[in-house]
Amino acid sequence: MSLAVATLWTLLRALAITPIATAAAALFEPVLTRSNPTVRRIAWGLITGIILIPDWLIAYGYANFGLSLLTRPLWNEVLGGALIAIKASALAAAVLAVSPASGISAAGVHVASLSKGSARFGIRSMMEHLGIVIRGPVGRLLAPGAIAFIWTFQQYDIPSLMGLVSWSVTLFEQWSLRGPTVSVWSLMTAPVLVEFAILLPLMFWLAQISSARDDFADAIAGDSKFQGSRHRPILAWSLLGIGVIAMAIPVALTIIESTAALPAAIKDSSLYTRFIVDIFETLALSLIAAVVAFAIVQLLNFAPRGWGRVASVTSLSALCGVALMGSLSLSIVLAELFRSSALRGFYDTIVPLVVAWAVWLLPRAVLLQLVINATARRSSIREASLALAAPDRSVRARARRLLWELRSRPKFMVIGLLAWWAYSDVNAAAVLAPVSVVSPAVRLYNFMHYGHNASLSLRAALCVAIPLLIYFLVDFLTPRLLARLRR
């Protein structure tokens, strides 16, 4: 299939899924922002779980069922589209829940439309009314819809493993097999133009949340009221439950299948030694990329006002625009850059991979930094900092632990999330990783094309479990170690 046809088919899929994901996000938002902290915490936990499950693990769990549908491509498309829609809905819901309140209420938009009713019809009048609508409640749906569209349009793992048509899969195949006369830029033109057409609402949304800090904080803190029909939360929880079950099935199948390989793994651990080493090597690289991305955003966050800050914001916006091209497009561009320039000496090193991951993570780092800024309890942090000078050692220990919870732990969580996204990414590692580094996600992805087996499921379980165990272990031990420091 040609890249143009694959791009058109992927575009149609994204256009079909985006309204569904946006509507689901609008339905979930009251659940994520209602005043009950326990309910809100549970909902956020479920949404976050859906977002963080690797795409290749989802596709692997449904691979056998998908193979049975290969003779029925329409039903296979429906299954793959449903899985993509579930995750796109979770992403859109998370973005909508942390979006600031609209500048104009629905009533204000209605009054404006009535006042324009008697005005002379024309292009200027239409543009003015469109501007009012965008600043109203409908405008809050632009960014979640754009996020859902871009994620759906760029999806690679699920279409590849489930046999769906996708421009990303076709692009990777044609780029890998292209002749010397075929330009990579000609291959990427159509999909990149589609992606950049969606960047405008995202830039508009980023400008909104940057200039509406109080509303942003209220949204995250859950100050918005639960509105709508009393049946709305029931429907929201029902759909969320369906999504959680659909995402839990591949995880459960992988765990169950992996138990059959445990006796052999215990008897001869050398079978998995190299794979575990690959896990730690890739974790180290993803952590470096996460720290670099977070450090860049931190530098901008504390940049002085004036032309320096304007230049920093402009540079970061340009990098975020490039990053929103997606991991695959970004990696191919960097591969061509490192191959054909003075940077050729760095091509077969970890540098291109770390650079690709760091740039790709920048938009996520910006959003998470805005969440930290909006939810920071500055007065409590200031009081805890003053308590570090207390003469009583127990008071100082409690102050250190409190500072970890209020100031350091949010940053640790952000870096952990960024590292996880890089670690579970297939595209950049497949395109840019040096020969000496084999990403476990890429290794698993390659073998998953050949179906299920117990050994592969055990490796997939280890690939997910080891980073999570390390994260929770560090998160558990750090505050206790800080409390025991003798100072």
N, C-alpha and C positions, 0 to 999 in steps of 0.2 A: 504494500500500500504506500502511496506517495505521502510525503510529509504534509502537503497542502490538504489532502483529504483527511489525514489523521488529525491535523489541526482543526479543521472544520468540525469533525465529529466530536473532538474533545471540547470545542467551544459550545456545541449544542448540549453536551452533557453538563457542562458548567452552568449554562443558562437555565437548564431545567432544575438543577440542584440548588442554585443560589436562592431563588425565591422560597423554596421549602426551608432551607437552613435559616434564612432571615426571619421567616414567620415563626419557626421554632424558637429562635433566639428571643423574639418579642414575647413569646409565650413563657419562656423560662425566666425572663428577667425579674419579674416580681418575686419568684422563689429565691433567686440569688441575692436580692436586695431587701427582702422583708426584714422587719425589726427583730424577729425571733433569732437570737444568735445561734442556737443549737440547730435549727432547721437550716439556716443559712450555711453553717459550717458543713453539715452533711451534704447539702446540694453542691457546694463548691468542691468538696472532696470527690463526689461522683463525677462532676464535670471535668475536674483536673485529671482524674484517672482515665477518662475516655481520651482526653487530649494527649496524655503522655504514653499511651500504649503504642509501641512502634508499629508503623504501617505494615512492615513485612511480617510481623507476628500475626496481625489480623488476617492478612491474605493467606498465610500458612495454615491457620486454623480452619479456614474455609476452602482450602485448596482441593481436597478430595471431593467436596460437594460441588465445587466449581467445575472440576473435570467432568463430572457426570452431566453438566449442562453445556459442554462444548458443542454438542450437536444441536443445542437450542440456544443460539447466540443471544436471542432477545431476552430470555430468562437469565442468562449469565450476566448480561448487561444490567438487568434490574437488580440482581443480587449485588454486583460490584458497585452499582450506583447507590444502593441503599447503605452499604457499608461506608462509602465515601460521604454520603449525606449525613450520617450519624455523627461522624467526626467533624464535618464542616459545621453542623449545627452547634456542637459543643464549643468550637472555636468562636463562632459568631456570638453565642450567648455570653461567653466570657468577656469579649470585647464590648458588647452592648452594656453589660452590667457595670463596667468601670467607665463608661462614657459619661461626660457631664450632661446635666440637664439641658434641654433645648432652650435657646434664647427667647423663643416666642412660643407661647402655649397654643394648644389646638384651638382654643376659643379666639386667640389673637389672630391666627391664620384665617379662621372663618370670618371674623370681622373685616380683615383686610380684603378677603375675596368679595365680601358684600360691597365694600367701599369702591372696589374696582369695577363692580358690575355696571355702574353707570358711566364709567370712564370710556374714552374712545379706545377702541380695540387697535392694537398695533404691536410691533416687535418690542418696543421699549416697555410697554405695559406688561407684556407677557414675561419679559426678563425680570422686571421688578417683582412680579407675583411669584415667579420661580425662586427668586432669592429669598422671599419671605417664607415660602414652603420649605426650602432647604434649611433655613434657620429654625424651623419649627420641629415638632416631634418626628416628622418623616425624615428630616436630615440626620437624626441620630441613627437611622438604619443604614445610612450610606456606608459607613466604615465597616460594620459587621457584614454587610452584603459584599463589600469589596474583598474583605478577608476571606469569606467563604468562597467567592469566585476564584480568587488567585490560588488558594490552597487546592481547590478542586481541579482547576485548569492545569496546575503544575504537578498533580499527583503522578507518581511513578511506580511505587512499589506494588500497590494494589492492582492497577491495570496490568503490570508486567506479569505478576504471579497468577493472575486470574484470567489471562488471555483476553483482556479488553483492548480496544483500539485507543491509543494515546499518542499525541505528538511527542511527548517526552521519551517514550520507548522508541519510537521511530527515529527521532533525532539522535539518540544515543547509538542506535544501530548504524545509521547512515554516517555519523561522524566517525565511528570506529572503522568502518569499511570504505570510507570515501577515498577517491584517488587524489593525486597531487593537484589535479586541475579543478577540483571542487572546493570552493571557498566556504569556510565554516560560517561566515557572515551571511551568505546567501541562504544557508540552511536555516538560520535562526531568525530571519527577518520577520516572517509572519507571526510566529508565536510571541516574539518579543514585543511587536507592535500591539498585539492584543493585551499583553500584560501591562504595558505602559499606559494604555487607555484607562486602566482601572486605578492608576496611582493617584489621580486627582482627588477623588473622595477621601483617600487615605491621608493625603497631605492636608486636606481641609480638616479632617478629624484631629490630626496631630496638632494643628494650629489651635483648634478649639480647646483641647485638653491642656495645652500649654498656657492658655490665657484664661482658663476657668478652673483654677486650682481648688477653690472652695467647693464648687459643685462636684468636681472630680472626687474630692475627699468624701463628700456626703454620699456619693454613689457607692464608693467602696465600703464605707462604714455602714451602709445599709439604712440610710435615713429616709429613702424614698418609701412611700406607703404602698401597701398591697392594694392594687386597684383592679377593677374589672369584675366579671361575674364570679360568683362563688364556685362555679364549676371549673373555672379556669385553672386553679391550682391542682385540681384532681386530674385534669387533662395533662397539665405540665408534668406532674409526677408520674403519670402513666407512660407518657412518651419517654421521659428520662429513664424509667425502669426498663422499658424495651431496649433503649440504647445501651444501658449498662449490661443487660443480659446478653445482647448481641456482641458486645466487646468482651464479656467474660467468657464466652464459649471458647474462643481460640486459646485463651490463657489456661482454662481448665483442661482442654484437650491436650495441650502441650505438657502440662504438669503430669497428667495421668499417663500419657505415652512415655514420658521420660523415666517413670519408675521402672519400666521393664529393662532399661539400660543401666540402672544403678548397680546391680550385682557385678556386672562386667567392669564398670568404672571403678568400683571399690577394689576389685581383684587386681586390676591392672590400670593404675591411675596414669601411667605414661601415655595412654591413648588420648588423654585430655590435657596433658601438661602444656603442649604447644599452644593449644587454643586458649587456655587460661592466661598464658604469657601474652598472647595477642590482646586479650581483654585489658590487661593492665597497661600495655603499651598504648593502646588506643585511648584508654581513659586518661592517661597522662597528656596525650596530645589534645584531646578534647577539653581538658581542664585548662591547658595553656591558652587555647583559643577563647574559652569562656572568660578567662581572666583578662585577656587582651581586649575583648569586646566590652566587658564591663568597665575596664579602666578608661577606655576611650569615652564612654558615656559619662563616667565620673569626672573626667577632665572638663567636659562640656558643662556638667552640672555646677562646677565650681569656677567656671571661667568668669573673669570680671566683665562687667557690663561695658558696652561701647562697641567699637568696630571689631575688637577681638572676638567678642561673643557672636557678633553677626557673622564673621568669617567662620567661626567654629560651627554655628548652626547650619550655615550654607554647606560646608564641607560634609557634615554629618548627614544632612538631608540628601546630598548627592550619593553618598555611600549607601544610605538606606534605600534609595531608588534603585541602585544597582543590585543590592541584596534582594530586593523584592522580585527580581527576575527569576529567582529560584536557585536552588542549590545546583541543579544540573547545568543551566545556562551559564551561571557564574563560574562554575568549575571548568567548563569548556573554554570560556573566554580566557580564564587565567592559564589554562594549559597552553593555548595558542600564544599567549603573551610570554610565558616563560620559555617556550620552545624557540621563538623567533626574535628574541631581543637580547640585550646585554645580560639579561637575567638567566640565560641558558644554563649557567653553571649551577643554579639552584634547583633546576627542574627535577632531578632525581633525588631530592631531599624532602624533609618534612615541611619546608618553608611554604611551598604552594598550598599544601593541604591546610596548614594552620591559618594562612592568610584567607583562604576561601571560607573556612569555618568562622573565623573572626568577623569577616565582613557580612556573611550570611546571618550571623546572630545579632547584628547591630539593631535592626528594628525591634526584635524581641527584647533586647537589653534596654532600649529606650522606653518601651512600654512598661517594663518591670521597674525601671528607675522612677518613672512617674508614679507608679503605685507606691513605691517606698516613700517618695517625697510627700505624697498626699496623706499617707497613713502614719507618718512619723509623729511620735508623741514627744515633742521637743522639750516641753517643761519637765516631763518625767526623766528624760535623758539628762537634762541639766542638773536636776536634783541628785540623780544617781552619780553623776560625775563629781559633784561636790562631796558626796558621801565617801568617795575614795580617800579623802584626806582625814577621815574620822580616826580618832585614837584607838577605838575598839576594833580589834582584828576581825571579829565576827561581822561587824557592820560593813567593813571593807569587803569581806567575802561576799556578803549579800549584794553589795553594790556592783561588784564585778559580774555576778551572775545576772543581775537585773540589766546591766549594760549589754551583756551578751544577748538577752532576750529582746531588748528594745532597739539596739543599734547594729550589732554584728550579725545576729541570726538572720534578719531579713536579707542582708547582703550574701550570707552563706547560702541561703535558699535560692537566691537569684543565680548565683554562680553555679550551684548544683543543677538547676533547671537548664541553664545554657549549656553546660557540659553534657547533660543527658541528651539534649537535642542534637548536638554535634556527634556524640558517640553513636547514636542510633541512626545517623544519616548514612545512606548508601551511596548517593550520587557522587559527592565530593571525594569520598574515600576510593570509589571505583575509578575515578578519572585521574586523581592527583596523588594518591598515596604512592610512596616509593616502593620498590620491590621488597625492601627489607621490612616493610610494615604491611601487615594484612589485617584489615579491620574485621572483627568478628561478625559485624552486621553484613559485610560484603560476602564473607565466606558462607554464612548461613543463607543469604539471599541466593547465591549461586547454586547451592545444593537443594534449596527448596523447590527448584524447578523440576526436580526428579521425584517429588512426592514425599510422603511421610515415612519416617522410621524412628525407632526408639532412640537411637544414638543422636540423630539430628534434633529431636525434641529435647533431649537432655542438654545438648549444647545451647539450644535456644533458651532454655530455662536458666542455665548458668550465665548466659550473656545478659539476661535481664536481672537476675537475682544478685550477682556479685556487686554491681554498682549500687544497687539499692541498699544492700547490707552495709557497704562502706559508708554510704551517706548517713544512714540512720545510726550507725555506730559512732561516727564522728559527732553527729548532732546530739547523741546521748552523753558522750564522754566529755565533750568540751566544757559545758557549764560546770560540771562536777570538778574537773581539773582546775578551772579558774577559781572556784570557791576554795580550793585547798592551797592556793598559792600563798606563801608566807610573806606577804607584804601589804 
